[in-house]
Amino acid sequence: MRLLQQLVAIAAVAFGGATGVSAAQGNALRTLILGGHRVHTTATLSQ
């Protein structure tokens, strides 16, 4: 499950970068994709 969350997070970051959205919008998108669940690795992945 943790691997899946990391892959989704990476995909969201890649998608966000490709579309030029801000980091905050990317985090919101990732939260929506994950169904609103908190991901403890968010700070690490967004560095």
Sequence and secondary structure as in RCSB ss.txt:
>XXXX:A:sequence
MRLLQQLVAIAAVAFGGATGVSAAQGNALRTLILGGHRVHTTATLSQ
>XXXX:A:secstr
 HHHHHHHHHHHHHHHHHHT  HHHHHHHHHHHTTT   TTHHHHT 
